[in-house]
Amino acid sequence: MSAKALLKSNFAVEAKYDAYFTGRHVQVTNDGEALLCECGDNVGVVSLTNGQVTGRIHCEDDQVTSIALSPDNSSVVVALKSTTLQQYHWPSLELIRSFRSYHRGPVTVMNWDTTSTLLISGAADSSVRIWDLHQKYCTHSLKGASGVFGAVIFDRELTKRPRVYGAAANTIHVWTLQAGSSQHDNSLEGHHSAVTSLEITQDNAHLVSCGLDRVIIVWELATMVSKKVVPVFESISGFVLQPPGTVFPGAKAGDGHIYALVVGDKGIPAVWQVDAGREVWKASAPVLTPPDKVGVTLINQVTHSPSLDSIIMTTYDHSVIFAKTSSLDIWKQLAGYNDQILDAIFVGAGESHLVVATNSIQLRIYNCQSFSCHLIQGHTALVLALCRHPTQPQIFASSSHDNSALVWRLKDDGTAVCIASAVGHTLSVGCVGLAEGFMVTASQDMCIKKWTLDKEIKATDTSISHVSVLSSTHTEKAHDKDINSICVSVNYKLIATGSLDRTAKIWDSKNLSLLGILRGHRRGVWCVQFSPVDEVLATASADATIKIWTLSDFSNAATLEGHSVSVLRLSWVSEGQQILSTGSDGLLKLWTVKSRQCIQTFDEHEDKAWAIAVSENETKVVTGGEDATLVLWKDVTQEEKDKALEEAARLAAEEQTLSNLIKDKKWAKAFGIAVRLDQPFRALNVMKALLDDCPDQLTDILSKLRQDQVASLLGYAAMWNTKTKHSREAQVEAVDFSIRCSCSEAKHRVNQEYKEYYHHGKERPQLQ
């Protein structure tokens, strides 16, 4: 094996991306810098610059049901399932107060007034309450509704028209607020299903509502009657009225019409002139492809951010989509929840992007700098495995539960286009491998197939957009059970497969003829990987071992034992001298092949770690697993080596200084350096010389020592006093220290040191 590469000794966590959005709603700060997301029993705070979680509001295992950020961005109110409301200061996230809402059911919606003084909360118990959070009391408790509240808002001009509006089930209720009381004015009935969103027009003349009954209704606030009912033919969870200073696609500014941007259960943005009841613009494609499940609402929330000049949409799969207001072009996506991470690979020039396969039909392509995400769909079922082309980093392949494999090209904007498809397996394709000129796949049907990659697919011309259909040149029945892994050797001549039938097999890549069977594992083989430099193969198994096999005679050359559970993935590093492996306990282990030893274990995952990706220069490693967490590691071996060299140089310089001081008989300075270097016997020699030449300086020297140096010196004294010939120096030092310390604690510490270290069955020397 090559000895040129520096053996790695340690990896440090550079970033950790775990779930930060598992709910339905998000809030964007006024400056557009941060995103607040509902996430189980906490609120995740995400930087929109780099996509990292910068903070969390932890709610002590109580489920978050709603969040509301004040218009002036001074505080955040979090509603919990226990009906408690908590107010936090923004951006410090310091808890200001926690109080009972007195709702008998969970708070489902909240909203602020324009002055950031009043908060309205609507709950599942059909009640609405108004809170003055400056004066810290409930101003009104509003009755008269029936059903779970889906939306509550204040009137835009609350001082002129003190009204609040709330939608419970399919009815909109209107209350007029008075000092110490409230009046239920109207019940606006027109919807036939749950009302999901309410908004008042800029002129404060109309109320617009939408619901799951596929209609938008415009209400005239002066008369409280329905002015227009607009059928939009899809269930709507939210909409945005055209904000001032911005024009939606197909809309006009200042023409007196009311324009609304609608994204319904089909996921296709559309702009409606709701007062006229006509659609003026519709996108050509949905913002995301619907899943196979029937009845799933794709978009949960639609809101507008003036600072970002963007429409923000949250999706059923906990992603956040940012689209420009004037064009509805998507410019940013965030994946709030990755579910189970099954595989990951670095792609692109300079490995600029990371492709991740999760428990989803979509591929997630992360920008490694900003960690913004693009969701790409081509498969119709769960994506199971990924593989990058060995010579063209922008080309990669994916295999899926839909019995197919797809070949992709990464585009400059961070998205990917499908350029080829391979269909022919009868069951799900669990693994895929790419090589120069061909692709191999392995399926649950226990067969492996070889597919020809033509010149058009291998070309770097990004203008190619059509999907080529690959033809299978060879098919072989490979194993007796599911095939878990497949890989191609560096010279493209060999193919290896690993299966649940406890064997790994070596195949000729030309015609898929069987060359050898590797038997020895006691349980199924999860991963196979050829060495990048030697004619050996590594296999990882559910029997908690990694085996190294020689390809010349297919014999077992070494077995690495150290995992206590199934080894799921492995990757060669350090030019084939080391191996990184992950297990079903979430541990990442670093092995040195020559010594067959695990030299380091890293624990950052809470469940099975299915994915491991190593950058080409091996400075970065990404792992992912069932805990929905991506961990980005960096190699700190060279950094630690440099620090060790710097420390060694510093110690050598101090050693030389100490020698020079001893030679010049500068005992006082020499004594301090000996203690700082933690050299008890050199300090003893200096102490002897000091007591012989200038004993009067001892007290002054001890008084200048730091507290940690004093503690070290007491330990030295205890060690010295175990031998009679050194007892004089030990006791003089301890006595001097006790005398100069006025506190009894120091004297007690001295006596304790003597009791612990001096007593060896002999009579202890008495301090004078």
N, C-alpha and C positions, 0 to 999 in steps of 0.2 A: 504494500500500500504506500501511497505517496506520503511523504513527511513534510511537504512544503507548507500545507495549510496549518494555521495556528489552531490548536485544539481548543474548543470552547469550554469554558468552565462555569459560566453563569449567564442567565438572562434576567432582565428586569421588565416589569410591566410598564409600558409606555403609555398605554391608554386602554380603557375598558369600556365597552359599549354594551350596556344591558338594557332591559326594557324600561322605557320612560313614558310610554303612552299605551294604555290598555283600555281606556274609556271611550267616550264619544266626543268630548268637547275640549278645545284648546283656547288659550287666550294669548294674544301677542301684545308685548309692551309698546308704548307709544314711540319709542326710539327704534323699534324694529330689531332690537338686538337679541331678545330672548323670547322663548315660547314656554308657556306654562301648560302642562298636560295632566289630565286625570290618569292616575296609574295605580289602581288597586287601593292600598292603604296609604298612599303618598301622592304628592304632586311633584312631577318631574320638571325641573327648570333646565331648558336646553338652549345652548348658544346657537344662534342662527348663522354665526360666522364659521364655526368648525364642526357643528353637529354634536358636540360633546355635552354630557350632562354636567352642568356647573353647580347644581345644588338640588336639594330635595326638601320638601316639607313632609316630615314623617308624622303620621297621625295615630301611632300606637295601636296598630292592628285593627283600626276602625275604617271601614270602607268609605272612600270619597265618593259622594253622589253628585256634587256640583262645585264649581269654582267660579269666582267673580273677581276680576281685577278692576280697581276703581279707575275712572277716567283720568284722574291726575296721577295715576301710577304710584300712589302713596301706600296703598295697602291691598292685601289679597284676603278675601273671605273664602273659607273652605267649609262646605257642608258635609257632615258625616252621617253615616247610616243610623247612628245612635241618636239622631236628631240634634246633635250638638253643632254649634257654629263656632268656628275659630277664626280670629282676625290676626293676620300677620303683617308686619311692616315690610314694605318692598323698597329696596332690593335686599335688605339684610336678612329677610325671612325670620326675623325675631317675633316670637309670639307676643301679641299685644294683650289679647284677652280671649278667653274661652267661655261660652255661655250657652245655656239651654235655649233652644228655639221655641219650645212649648208646642211645636207641631206634634201631632200624634203619629205621624208617619214620616218617612225620610223626605228631606227637601230635594226636589227634583230640578228646580230652576231658580236662579237668582239674577238680579240685575241692579245696577246703580242708577241714581239720577245724575244729571249732568254736572252737578256741583260736588260730587263725591261725598255727599253728606248722608243721604238716605239710601237704604238698601231694601229691596223688596224680595221676599222669599215665598215661593209657591211649593206646596208639598203634596204628597200622595194622599193626604187625609182631607183633601178638598179645601184647605184653608190657605189664606195668604196673610202675611204679616209685613208691616213696615217698621224698619229699624232706623233710629237716629244714632249712628255709630260715633258721632262726636259727643253727644250728650249721654250716650250709653243707656238707651232705654227703647222699649217697643212703643211706637207712637200709635199704631192702629192694628187691629185684628179684623180682617175682612171676611165676612160670611156671605153665604148665598149661592156658592158654587157647589157643583157635584162632579166628582171625577178627579183624576190625576192631572195636575197642571203640567202643560207642555211648554208654556211661554208666559212670561210676565214682563211688563215694561211700564215705565213712567211716561207721562205726557212730556213732549219736548219743552213746552213752556209751562212748567209746573206752577210758577207763581201766578200766571194769568188764568190757567185752567188746571186746577189741582185734581187731575184725574190719574188713575192707574188702570191698566188693562191686563186681563189675565185670561188665558185659554185653558179651560178644563174640559177634557174629552173633546166633544165637537161643538162646544159653545164658548163664545167670547163674552166675558163679563166686564162691565165698566163700573168703577166706583169713583165717587167724588169724595175727596179727603177734606174734612173739616177739623177744627181745633178740638181734639179730644174725642172725635167721633168720625164716622164715615157713612156714606149713603150708597147703597147698591142701586145704580141708575138704570142699567139696561143689561139684557142678555141678548147678544147678537147671534141669531140662529140662521145658519145657511149652509154650514158644512155638514156632511153626513158621515164623517170619520174624524179621527183625532186631529186637532189643529196643532201644528208643529212649530210655527213661527209667526211672529207679529212684528210689524215695523210701521212707523209713522213717516209720512212723506216730509220733505224738507219744508214745504209751505205750511205744515201742521194742519192741513185741511182734510187729509184722508188717512185712514188706517188700512193697511194691506195685510192680508192673512193667507196662509197656505196650509195644506194638510195632506193626509194620506188618501183623501177622496179624489185626488187628481185635479183639483181646481184651485185657482187663486181668486180671492174675492176682494174687491175694493169697496171700503165703507166710507161714507161721508160722515165726518165727525160732527158736523153742525146738526144734522138731522138723525144720526145714528141709523141710517138705512143703507142697504146694499145698493151700490151704484153700478157695479159690473161683476159678473161671474165669468171667469175665464177658464175654460177647460184646457189643461195642458197635457192630458193623457198619460200622466205618470205620477206616482206618489212622490211627494216633495217633503224633504226633511228640513229645508231651509232655502232662503233666497236672499238676495242683496238688492236694494234699490240703488239706482244710479246715483253715486255721490257727487256733490258739487265739484266742478273743476275737472271731472273725468267723464269720458264718453265710452259707453260699452260698444262692442262691435255691432254695426247695423243701426245704432241709435243716433240721436241728434241731441245737441245741447241747446237749451233755451227755447224749445218749441212748445213748452207747456204740457207735454205728455209725461206719463209716469212709466219709466222703464225699469224692469226687474230682470236680474240675472238668475236663472233657475237651473239647478242641477238635480235631477230626480233620480229615481231608482234605476234608470237605464244608464246613468253616468255620463250623459251627453249634455254639455252646457248649451243653454239657449237663452236668447234675450227676447223678452216679451214687452210689447207696449200694452200694459195691462188695462189702462183706461179705455183703450180702443179694442182690446181683445184680440190682438194679432201678433204673430211671431215675426220678428224682424231679422233674426239671425239664429243660426244653429250650427254647432261644430260638426265637422265631418266624421269625427270618431269620438268614442267615449274616452274620458280621462283615464279609465282603467277598464280592463276586460272583465265582465261579470264571471263569477265562478259557476261551477256546475249546479250548485245548490239553488233550488227554486225559492223565491220569496225573500232573497237577501237584498236589503237596501244598500246600494253601493256607497252613497254619500250620506254621512250622518250630520254634518254641519257645514254651512257655507257662511263665511264672514268676510269683511273687508278690512284691510290694514292700510290706512293712508300713508304711513311712513314707508312701507314697502311698495306702495302703489300696486297692491296685489290682492287677488281673491284667494282666500285660504279655504281649502276643503279637507275634511277628515273622512277617511274611508272605513269600510267595514273591516278591513284587515289591519287597522290601527296605523295607517300611513297618513302623512300630512302632505298635501299637494299645494304648491304655490304657483299661481298663474297671473300674468300681467293683466291689469284691469282693462286696458284698452284693446288688447288682442286675444286674451285668454290663452296665450302661449305659456306652457308650463316651463318654468325656469329653475325650479328647485323641488325636490321631494325628500322627505324624511321618513325613515322606517322606524316607527315607535316601538314595534314589537316584532322580533324575528322568529318567534316560536322555536321549534327545534332546528338547529343549524346542522345540516347534514354534510356539507362539503364547502370548500372555499379554495380559490386559486387567485394568484396575482396575474394580471393581464396588462397589456398596453406597453407603449414605449417607456422605458424606465420603470416599468411596473407601477404605473400611475394609478391603476384602479384595482379594486378587489371585487371579484364576483363571488356571491354567496348563494348557495342553494338552501332554502329553508323548507319548512313543512308547508309549502305553497306551490301554486302553479306558476308563480312568477320568479324570475331571476332578479336578484338585487345587486346592482352595480354601484359600489361605493367609490367616490373620489378619495384617494388616500390622504389628500391634503385637507380638504374641507369636510370630508366625510358626509357630504350630501349624497343622496341616493337616487338612482333611477330604477324604476320597476319595469322590467321587460317581460313581455309574455309571448310565448310561442307554443309552449306545451299546453295541453288541455287537462293534465293531471299533475300530481306532485313531481317536482324535479328531485332526482335522487343523487346524481353524481355529476362531477365536472372534470374537465381535463383541458390543459393548455397545449397548443401546438409547440413542439420543441424548438422550432427556428423562427416562427412568426408569432410574436407575443400578442398581436392583436386578434389572432384566431383562437377560438376555444370551442369546446363541444360540451353538450349537456345531454344527459339521459333521463328518462322519465318513466313514471308509472303508466303513461299512455302508450307503452310498447314501442316508443320511438326514441331516436337520438337526433339532435339538431346541431348543426355547425353554425357558429356566429362570428361576425366581424365587429370588433369594437370601433365605434366612430369617434371622431375628434371631440364631440360634445359630451362624451361619456355614456351615450346610449349604445345599443348594439342592434345590428340587423341580422336576421337569419338568412344565410346564404345557401344552406343545403340541409336536406332532411334524409334520414335513413329509417325506413319503415319496412319491417319484415319479421320481427320477433312476434311470437304469439302471446307472450306475457311481458310484464314490466321489465325494462332494461335497467339493471341495477348498477352498471359500471361501464365506463367508456375510456378508450385510449386513443391518442392521436400520434401519428408518425408522419414522416415525409412520404407523401404519396398514398397513404391509406389510413383508415380508421378501423378500430376493432371495438366490438361491443359484446357484452355478456348479459344474459337475461335469466329471469326466473324460470324460463323454459329449459334451463340447463344447457343451452346452446351458446356457442360463440360464433360471431360473424365477422368477416372481413369485408370492408367497403372501400371502393376505389375513390380517391380524391383527385379530380381532374385538375388541369392547369388553371382553369378559370377560378376554382376555389382557392388554389394556392397563391394566386396573384394578389398583389397588394393594392390593386385598383379599387378604391372605395366607391367608385360609381356603380359597381355591380350591385344590383338590388334584387334581382330575381332569385327565387329559391330553386336550386338544382336538386334533382332527385338522385340520390346515390344508389348505385347498383351493388348488390352483394355478390362478391366473387367466390367466396368459400363459406361453408357452414359446417360446423362440427358439433356433435353431441359431446360435451366436454366433461361434465361431472354428473354425479348421481343426485346431488341436491343443489340448492340455490348457489349461484356464483356471486361472491361478495366483492371480488376485486379482480382487476385486469390491468396489466401494464406492459409497455413495450421497452425493449432494451435500448441502450444509447445508440447502438449501431443499427437499430431497426431490424435485426435478424431474428430475434427471439421474442416470444410473447409468453407471459406468465399469468396463470389464473389461480385464484384461491377460492375454496368452496366450503360450505358447511359439511361436506362429506369428509372433512379432516385432512384433505390432501391439497397440495399445490401441484400444478402441472406446467411443464415447459413445452412450448409449441414452436414449430418452424413458421416464421411469418410469411413465407412464400406461399405455402399451400395448407397451412394449419395442420400439418402432420405432427403427431405426438412424438416428442423426443425423450421425455422422462417424467416420472411421477415421484414426487417428494412426499414420503410418508414418515411420520414421526410425531406429529401433533396428536394430542389425545382428544381434542375438541375441534370445532370448526375454525377455519382460517379466515380471518377478517381482512387482512391486507397483505399484498405482495409488492415488493419494490426491488428493482435491479439496482446494483451498485453503480454509481456514475463512472467509476474508474476500474473496477476489478470484475472478474467473471464470477461473481457471487450474487445470490438472491437472498433477501431478507423476508421472512414471513412472520406475521403477528397473529396470534391465535387466542381463542377463548380459554385456552388452558393456562393463561397468564404468562406465557413465555414468548420470546422472540428467537427464532432460529435462523442461523446463517448457513446457506447451502452453497456448495461449489458446483459450478455448471459443467465442469469437465467430467465428473463421474456422478453428479447428483447426490452426493453424500452430505450428511450434516456435519459442518465444520465447527460450529459453536452454538451454544444455547445461552441466551441472556435471561436470567431469572432475577426478578425484583418486583415486578407487578404482583399484586395479590388478587387481581381480578382480570377480566378479559382485556387483552390489548387490542384496541380498535384500529388505530392508525399508526403508521411509522413513516419517517422520512430520513434519507441519508444526508449528512452534513459533513463539513470539514474534509471535502474530497474523499468521501467514503471511509473516513477514519472513525466517525461517530454516527450515532442514530438518535433521533428524537422520536418519542413514542407517546401516545395518549391512551388512557384506559377508561373503563366504564365507571371508575370512581372519580373521574375528572382530573386525575393527576397527569402532569406532563413530566416525562423523565428524559434525562440526557445520559447516553451510554457511550463509553469508549469501547470499540469493538475488540481491540487488541487485548485489553485487560479483562474484557467481559464484565465490567463493573458499571453500575449506575453511579455516576459522579454527582448528580444533582437531581432533586425532585422539586417541582413547582406546583403549588396548590392554589388555583384561582377559580376553578369551576366547581359547581355544586352537584353536578350530575354527569352523565356520560359525555365525554369529549369526542365527538364524531369527526370533526374536521381539523386538519392541520395543513397549513400552507407556509412554505419557506420561500423567501425572496431569492432571486438568482444570486445576489451577492451575500446571502445568508446573514445579513445584518438585522432582518426583521422576520418574525414568525407570527402567524395568526392562528389562534385556536378557537374553536366554537363547539357548542354542544347542546344538550337538551335543556340546559338552563337558560336558553335564549340569549346567551352572552357571547360577544366577540371580544377576545383579549388580544391586544397587540403587544408583542414582546420585542425587545431590542437586545442585541448581543452586547453585553457590557464587559466581555472578557478583556478586550484591549484597554478599555478605560480602567479596569481594576489593575491590570498589569502596569499601566502608566503610573497610577497612583502608588502602587507598591514600589516602583522604581524611584519615584519622587520621595517617598518616605524613607527608603533605604539610603538615598543620597543625603537626606537631611540627617538621619541618624549617624551616617559616616562622618559628616561634617561636625556634628556635636561630639562624636567620639574623639575626633582629632583635637577639638577644642579642649575636651576634658584632659586628654593626654598632655596637651601643652600647659594647662593650668597646674596639673600635678607636677610637671617638670619644673615649672617656675615657682612651685610651693605657694600658689595662691589658693590656700585650702578653702576659704570661705566660698568663692565662686565655684570651685571644683565640687564641693559638697552639694550645692544646689543643682548642678548639672547631673551629678550621679543619681540624685533622687529623681530628677525629671526623666532620666533615661531608664529608671527602674532597674538599677544595678546595685543590689544590696551589698555585695562583697567589695565592690570598689568604693561604695560609700563607707564601708567599715574601715578600709585602709585609710581613706581621707579622714575619718573620725579619729583614728589613732594618731595620725600625724597632727591633726588639729589640737587634740588634747595634750600632745607632747610640746608643740611649738607655741600655741596661743590659745590656751583654754578659756581665756576671758571673752573670746569672741563667740562662744557657743550659743549663749542666750540670744545675742543679736541675730545670729544666723537663723536660729529656729523661729524667731519672731517674724521673719520675712517669708516663711514658707506658706504656700496656699493650704487650704483645708484638706484637699485631696492628697497633697504631698505629706502633710502631717500624719494622715491616716496610713500612708505607705510607710512612713518612717517608724511608726509604732509597730507595724508588722515586721520591719527589719529588726527592731530591738528585740521582739519576741524570738525571732530566729537566732539572732546573735547570742542571746542569753542561754540557749540550749547547750552551749559549750563554755566551760569555765574560763578559758583563755580570752573569751570575748565579753565576759560578763561586765567588766569595768565600763566599756563603751556603751553597752546596752543600758545599764542602770544609770549611768550619768546622764545619758540622753533622756531617759524616761523621767528621772527626778527633775531635771531642768524643765522639761515640758510641764510636769505637774505643778512646779512652783510658779511658773509664769502664767499658768491658766488660773484665773480666779474662780471659774465655775466648777462646781463639784462634779458636773457631768463629765468633764474632761478627765478628772482624777479617777472617776469610776471607770471610764473607758480604759485608762492605763492599767488599772488593777485587773479588769476583765481580760485584757490582752495577756497579762502575766499568767492569770489562772488558766487560760486556754492553751497557751503555748509552752509555758515553762515547767509545768508539773509533769514529771516523768517518773514518779516513784521516789524521788529524792527530796530532800528538804530544800524548799525554795529559798533562794537568797532574799534576805529582808532589805527593803529599801530604807536607807538612812535619811 
